[in-house]
Amino acid sequence: MKLFGKDNQASGNQAGTTEKRNPSKQHPELKIISGNQISPPSSSQKEVQPESQTTLLPKVNHAIAISSGKGGVGKSTVAANLSLAMAGKGFKVGLMDADVYGPSIPTMMGVKQQPKITKEKKLIPIDQHGISLMSIGFMVEDEQAMIWRGPMLHSAMRQFLGDVIWGELDYLFIDMPPGTGDVQLSLSQITSLRGTVVVTTPQEVALSDVKRSISMCNRMETPLLGIVENMSYYIDDSGKKIEIFGNGGGKKISQKLGTNLLGQIPIDPQICQCGDLGIPIVLGYPDSPQSLVFQEIADGLVNQIDQLDPQDELVIE
């Protein structure tokens, strides 16, 4: 499969038939296969091997993954608001939506248009709210099912990095799919990640999944930059703090691992409402307590990166 360049070998009568059966707003350089085009995996298929060192992001200072051990913890919300908080501090920021199964960034950032393509078949990121954005969700219908295999994901991630004109960026945040799988493995093989921020919620069941995510970081030799605890508490009308999902989970695991707890984000309907409207709360209500937490997380992340020794940066060879 080729996302952003035309593949003459792959374009034939079958592809034409698929387009007729499934009309959509698909991007002209995007090829999505339908379920009936998938054949059983062959025993001769080889596992994707690590590539040699590449320079897919030559003008990006820090590529940072935003990860979670499970879905539903607010990872994309953290990625969107953290990106905007960093941009508000004067940094040049990009946000890449690598959650190819359920891309949320188009909705959260209020983007409905498709990216433009250069003559060289390179994609130009969409500029929204002062940051550069790219997502598979920009190029398919909302109801379009996306079915991926390991080699296809590897190719897609490489193209999202190398075939997108990111330009000069201080930070490129990568909103990862939940869990530990092919996308995480592919990114570690094709580019140098400065580190990972792991998002969790306070309860024990979420922390068990976080441990798996952190274990993945260790296997990929990617530095853990810190933990963000989302949905930490709720403030009622009287100002009382109510810890709906328990307390201390993020702090406990960060202490156990010797990493930073970058911040604890409260539950608040405004965060959800702003995301649904395409104006994250950091923009919609910049002086709110919730936005100030995101600002603190951004400050902590900058400090953490500044403290890392140059040799701590991962280089895939």
ZIUR-V72560 format. One record per residue. N is the residue number from 1. SS is DSSP state (a for helix, b for strand, c for the rest). PSI is psi in whole degrees, -180 to 180 (999 if undefined). OMEGA is omega in degrees with one decimal (* if undefined). Layout:
# ZIUR-V72560
n=N ss=SS psi=PSI omega=OMEGA
n=N ss=SS psi=PSI omega=OMEGA
This chain:
# ZIUR-V72560
n=1 ss=c psi=139 omega=177.2
n=2 ss=c psi=123 omega=-174.5
n=3 ss=c psi=-50 omega=-166.9
n=4 ss=c psi=6 omega=176.6
n=5 ss=c psi=148 omega=-176.8
n=6 ss=c psi=132 omega=-179.8
n=7 ss=c psi=105 omega=-174.6
n=8 ss=c psi=-33 omega=-178.5
n=9 ss=c psi=-31 omega=-177.4
n=10 ss=c psi=-14 omega=-177.2
n=11 ss=c psi=111 omega=-178.8
n=12 ss=c psi=-160 omega=-178.3
n=13 ss=a psi=-35 omega=-178.6
n=14 ss=a psi=-42 omega=178.9
n=15 ss=a psi=-41 omega=-179.7
n=16 ss=a psi=-38 omega=178.3
n=17 ss=a psi=-40 omega=-179.2
n=18 ss=a psi=-40 omega=-179.4
n=19 ss=a psi=-36 omega=-179.0
n=20 ss=a psi=-37 omega=-177.7
n=21 ss=a psi=-29 omega=-174.5
n=22 ss=c psi=69 omega=179.4
n=23 ss=c psi=137 omega=179.2
n=24 ss=c psi=-178 omega=179.5
n=25 ss=c psi=24 omega=-173.8
n=26 ss=c psi=142 omega=178.0
n=27 ss=c psi=142 omega=-175.8
n=28 ss=c psi=-20 omega=179.9
n=29 ss=c psi=13 omega=-177.5
n=30 ss=c psi=131 omega=178.1
n=31 ss=c psi=112 omega=176.9
n=32 ss=c psi=131 omega=-179.3
n=33 ss=c psi=152 omega=177.3
n=34 ss=c psi=168 omega=-174.8
n=35 ss=a psi=-36 omega=-176.2
n=36 ss=a psi=-3 omega=177.2
n=37 ss=a psi=-2 omega=-175.2
n=38 ss=c psi=125 omega=176.3
n=39 ss=c psi=157 omega=179.2
n=40 ss=c psi=148 omega=-179.4
n=41 ss=c psi=138 omega=-179.4
n=42 ss=c psi=146 omega=178.4
n=43 ss=c psi=-18 omega=-179.5
n=44 ss=c psi=-5 omega=-179.9
n=45 ss=c psi=136 omega=-178.0
n=46 ss=c psi=148 omega=177.0
n=47 ss=c psi=141 omega=179.1
n=48 ss=c psi=126 omega=-178.5
n=49 ss=c psi=150 omega=177.9
n=50 ss=c psi=139 omega=179.3
n=51 ss=c psi=168 omega=173.5
n=52 ss=c psi=167 omega=-177.8
n=53 ss=c psi=132 omega=-179.6
n=54 ss=c psi=166 omega=177.5
n=55 ss=c psi=59 omega=-178.3
n=56 ss=c psi=-25 omega=-178.1
n=57 ss=c psi=65 omega=-173.3
n=58 ss=c psi=-23 omega=-176.2
n=59 ss=c psi=14 omega=178.9
n=60 ss=b psi=122 omega=-177.6
n=61 ss=b psi=-45 omega=-175.9
n=62 ss=b psi=118 omega=172.3
n=63 ss=b psi=120 omega=-172.7
n=64 ss=b psi=126 omega=178.1
n=65 ss=b psi=137 omega=172.0
n=66 ss=b psi=111 omega=-169.9
n=67 ss=b psi=167 omega=172.3
n=68 ss=b psi=152 omega=-179.9
n=69 ss=c psi=-18 omega=-179.6
n=70 ss=c psi=166 omega=178.1
n=71 ss=c psi=165 omega=174.2
n=72 ss=c psi=11 omega=-179.2
n=73 ss=c psi=0 omega=178.3
n=74 ss=c psi=28 omega=-178.2
n=75 ss=a psi=-46 omega=-178.9
n=76 ss=a psi=-36 omega=175.5
n=77 ss=a psi=-43 omega=177.5
n=78 ss=a psi=-44 omega=-178.6
n=79 ss=a psi=-44 omega=-178.2
n=80 ss=a psi=-48 omega=-177.0
n=81 ss=a psi=-35 omega=177.0
n=82 ss=a psi=-40 omega=177.5
n=83 ss=a psi=-44 omega=-179.1
n=84 ss=a psi=-35 omega=176.7
n=85 ss=a psi=-40 omega=178.4
n=86 ss=a psi=-41 omega=178.1
n=87 ss=a psi=-36 omega=178.9
n=88 ss=a psi=-18 omega=177.7
n=89 ss=c psi=5 omega=175.9
n=90 ss=c psi=2 omega=179.1
n=91 ss=c psi=151 omega=171.8
n=92 ss=c psi=120 omega=-168.0
n=93 ss=b psi=141 omega=170.9
n=94 ss=b psi=154 omega=178.0
n=95 ss=b psi=117 omega=179.8
n=96 ss=b psi=124 omega=-180.0
n=97 ss=b psi=98 omega=-179.9
n=98 ss=c psi=5 omega=177.4
n=99 ss=c psi=82 omega=-172.0
n=100 ss=c psi=-15 omega=-179.8
n=101 ss=c psi=-35 omega=-178.6
n=102 ss=c psi=71 omega=-176.9
n=103 ss=c psi=126 omega=-177.6
n=104 ss=c psi=-17 omega=-173.3
n=105 ss=a psi=-39 omega=178.7
n=106 ss=a psi=-42 omega=179.1
n=107 ss=a psi=-48 omega=-175.6
n=108 ss=a psi=-29 omega=-179.2
n=109 ss=c psi=1 omega=175.4
n=110 ss=c psi=40 omega=-178.2
n=111 ss=c psi=129 omega=178.7
n=112 ss=c psi=-18 omega=-178.0
n=113 ss=c psi=167 omega=177.8
n=114 ss=c psi=152 omega=177.0
n=115 ss=c psi=152 omega=177.7
n=116 ss=b psi=159 omega=-177.7
n=117 ss=b psi=139 omega=176.8
n=118 ss=c psi=173 omega=177.3
n=119 ss=c psi=-25 omega=-179.5
n=120 ss=c psi=11 omega=179.1
n=121 ss=c psi=34 omega=174.9
n=122 ss=c psi=145 omega=179.4
n=123 ss=b psi=139 omega=176.7
n=124 ss=b psi=120 omega=-179.4
n=125 ss=c psi=151 omega=176.5
n=126 ss=b psi=128 omega=177.8
n=127 ss=b psi=119 omega=-179.4
n=128 ss=b psi=130 omega=-179.2
n=129 ss=c psi=28 omega=175.6
n=130 ss=c psi=9 omega=176.3
n=131 ss=b psi=158 omega=-179.4
n=132 ss=b psi=131 omega=-174.2
n=133 ss=b psi=144 omega=169.7
n=134 ss=b psi=135 omega=-179.0
n=135 ss=b psi=146 omega=173.9
n=136 ss=a psi=-24 omega=-179.6
n=137 ss=a psi=-16 omega=176.8
n=138 ss=a psi=-17 omega=-166.0
n=139 ss=c psi=1 omega=178.8
n=140 ss=c psi=162 omega=175.9
n=141 ss=c psi=154 omega=-179.4
n=142 ss=c psi=-36 omega=-176.4
n=143 ss=c psi=2 omega=-177.6
n=144 ss=c psi=124 omega=175.9
n=145 ss=c psi=135 omega=179.7
n=146 ss=c psi=116 omega=-175.2
n=147 ss=c psi=122 omega=-171.6
n=148 ss=c psi=147 omega=169.5
n=149 ss=c psi=166 omega=-177.4
n=150 ss=a psi=-55 omega=179.8
n=151 ss=a psi=-35 omega=178.4
n=152 ss=a psi=-41 omega=178.1
n=153 ss=a psi=-41 omega=179.5
n=154 ss=a psi=-46 omega=179.1
n=155 ss=a psi=-42 omega=-178.9
n=156 ss=a psi=-44 omega=-179.8
n=157 ss=a psi=-39 omega=179.4
n=158 ss=a psi=-38 omega=-179.7
n=159 ss=a psi=-34 omega=176.7
n=160 ss=a psi=-24 omega=177.2
n=161 ss=a psi=-52 omega=-171.8
n=162 ss=a psi=-24 omega=-177.5
n=163 ss=c psi=14 omega=174.9
n=164 ss=b psi=132 omega=-178.3
n=165 ss=b psi=84 omega=-177.6
n=166 ss=c psi=-30 omega=-179.5
n=167 ss=c psi=-160 omega=-178.4
n=168 ss=c psi=120 omega=179.8
n=169 ss=b psi=142 omega=170.5
n=170 ss=b psi=-42 omega=-178.7
n=171 ss=b psi=134 omega=169.0
n=172 ss=b psi=110 omega=177.9
n=173 ss=b psi=134 omega=-177.9
n=174 ss=b psi=110 omega=179.4
n=175 ss=b psi=105 omega=-173.4
n=176 ss=c psi=157 omega=169.5
n=177 ss=c psi=155 omega=-179.9
n=178 ss=c psi=156 omega=176.6
n=179 ss=c psi=-165 omega=-178.6
n=180 ss=c psi=107 omega=-174.9
n=181 ss=c psi=-150 omega=-171.5
n=182 ss=a psi=-38 omega=-178.3
n=183 ss=a psi=-45 omega=178.8
n=184 ss=a psi=-44 omega=179.9
n=185 ss=a psi=-44 omega=-177.6
n=186 ss=a psi=-45 omega=-179.2
n=187 ss=a psi=-39 omega=179.7
n=188 ss=a psi=-24 omega=-178.3
n=189 ss=a psi=-25 omega=-170.3
n=190 ss=a psi=-8 omega=179.4
n=191 ss=c psi=168 omega=179.6
n=192 ss=c psi=110 omega=176.5
n=193 ss=c psi=131 omega=177.1
n=194 ss=c psi=-27 omega=178.4
n=195 ss=b psi=-177 omega=-177.4
n=196 ss=b psi=139 omega=169.4
n=197 ss=b psi=127 omega=-177.3
n=198 ss=b psi=129 omega=-179.6
n=199 ss=b psi=135 omega=178.9
n=200 ss=b psi=177 omega=170.3
n=201 ss=c psi=167 omega=-168.8
n=202 ss=c psi=-25 omega=-170.3
n=203 ss=c psi=157 omega=-173.1
n=204 ss=a psi=-37 omega=-177.8
n=205 ss=a psi=-34 omega=177.5
n=206 ss=a psi=-36 omega=-178.1
n=207 ss=a psi=-32 omega=177.0
n=208 ss=a psi=-39 omega=178.6
n=209 ss=a psi=-32 omega=177.4
n=210 ss=a psi=-39 omega=-179.7
n=211 ss=a psi=-37 omega=177.8
n=212 ss=a psi=-40 omega=179.1
n=213 ss=a psi=-41 omega=179.3
n=214 ss=a psi=-36 omega=175.9
n=215 ss=a psi=-37 omega=176.6
n=216 ss=a psi=-42 omega=177.5
n=217 ss=a psi=-43 omega=-179.1
n=218 ss=a psi=-42 omega=179.7
n=219 ss=a psi=-35 omega=179.7
n=220 ss=c psi=1 omega=179.8
n=221 ss=c psi=41 omega=178.1
n=222 ss=c psi=124 omega=-177.5
n=223 ss=c psi=139 omega=172.8
n=224 ss=b psi=115 omega=-175.1
n=225 ss=b psi=-21 omega=179.5
n=226 ss=b psi=174 omega=-178.8
n=227 ss=b psi=138 omega=174.5
n=228 ss=b psi=124 omega=177.4
n=229 ss=b psi=114 omega=-179.6
n=230 ss=c psi=157 omega=-179.8
n=231 ss=c psi=40 omega=-173.4
n=232 ss=c psi=-38 omega=-176.5
n=233 ss=c psi=169 omega=178.0
n=234 ss=b psi=137 omega=177.7
n=235 ss=b psi=117 omega=-179.6
n=236 ss=c psi=-179 omega=-175.0
n=237 ss=c psi=-24 omega=179.8
n=238 ss=c psi=-3 omega=-179.0
n=239 ss=c psi=5 omega=179.8
n=240 ss=c psi=137 omega=178.8
n=241 ss=b psi=122 omega=179.8
n=242 ss=b psi=120 omega=-177.6
n=243 ss=c psi=88 omega=-172.5
n=244 ss=c psi=-40 omega=-175.5
n=245 ss=c psi=25 omega=-176.8
n=246 ss=c psi=-170 omega=-178.4
n=247 ss=c psi=158 omega=171.8
n=248 ss=c psi=-1 omega=-177.0
n=249 ss=a psi=-48 omega=-179.7
n=250 ss=a psi=-40 omega=179.5
n=251 ss=a psi=-41 omega=-178.1
n=252 ss=a psi=-46 omega=-176.6
n=253 ss=a psi=-32 omega=177.5
n=254 ss=a psi=-39 omega=177.1
n=255 ss=a psi=-40 omega=180.0
n=256 ss=a psi=-37 omega=-177.0
n=257 ss=a psi=-7 omega=-179.3
n=258 ss=c psi=31 omega=178.5
n=259 ss=c psi=175 omega=-176.0
n=260 ss=c psi=140 omega=164.8
n=261 ss=b psi=102 omega=-171.9
n=262 ss=b psi=-29 omega=-179.6
n=263 ss=b psi=160 omega=176.8
n=264 ss=b psi=114 omega=-174.2
n=265 ss=c psi=126 omega=-179.4
n=266 ss=c psi=160 omega=171.6
n=267 ss=b psi=130 omega=177.2
n=268 ss=c psi=131 omega=-179.7
n=269 ss=a psi=-28 omega=-178.8
n=270 ss=a psi=-34 omega=179.4
n=271 ss=a psi=-46 omega=178.7
n=272 ss=a psi=-45 omega=-178.3
n=273 ss=a psi=-43 omega=179.9
n=274 ss=a psi=-39 omega=178.0
n=275 ss=a psi=-40 omega=179.0
n=276 ss=a psi=-30 omega=-179.8
n=277 ss=a psi=-7 omega=-179.3
n=278 ss=c psi=15 omega=177.6
n=279 ss=c psi=88 omega=-177.0
n=280 ss=c psi=154 omega=-170.3
n=281 ss=a psi=-28 omega=177.4
n=282 ss=a psi=-31 omega=175.9
n=283 ss=a psi=-43 omega=-174.4
n=284 ss=a psi=-41 omega=-179.2
n=285 ss=c psi=72 omega=-172.2
n=286 ss=c psi=-23 omega=-178.7
n=287 ss=c psi=6 omega=-179.8
n=288 ss=c psi=157 omega=177.4
n=289 ss=a psi=-35 omega=179.6
n=290 ss=a psi=-43 omega=179.4
n=291 ss=a psi=-36 omega=179.3
n=292 ss=a psi=-32 omega=176.1
n=293 ss=a psi=-43 omega=177.6
n=294 ss=a psi=-37 omega=176.8
n=295 ss=a psi=-40 omega=178.0
n=296 ss=a psi=-39 omega=177.4
n=297 ss=a psi=-43 omega=178.7
n=298 ss=a psi=-44 omega=178.8
n=299 ss=a psi=-43 omega=179.9
n=300 ss=a psi=-37 omega=179.5
n=301 ss=a psi=-42 omega=177.8
n=302 ss=a psi=-45 omega=179.3
n=303 ss=a psi=-40 omega=-179.9
n=304 ss=a psi=-42 omega=179.8
n=305 ss=a psi=-39 omega=178.6
n=306 ss=a psi=-30 omega=-178.1
n=307 ss=a psi=-17 omega=-179.9
n=308 ss=c psi=138 omega=175.8
n=309 ss=c psi=150 omega=179.4
n=310 ss=a psi=-35 omega=-177.6
n=311 ss=a psi=-10 omega=178.7
n=312 ss=a psi=-16 omega=-178.1
n=313 ss=c psi=131 omega=-176.6
n=314 ss=c psi=131 omega=172.7
n=315 ss=c psi=120 omega=179.8
n=316 ss=c psi=125 omega=179.6
n=317 ss=c psi=999 omega=*
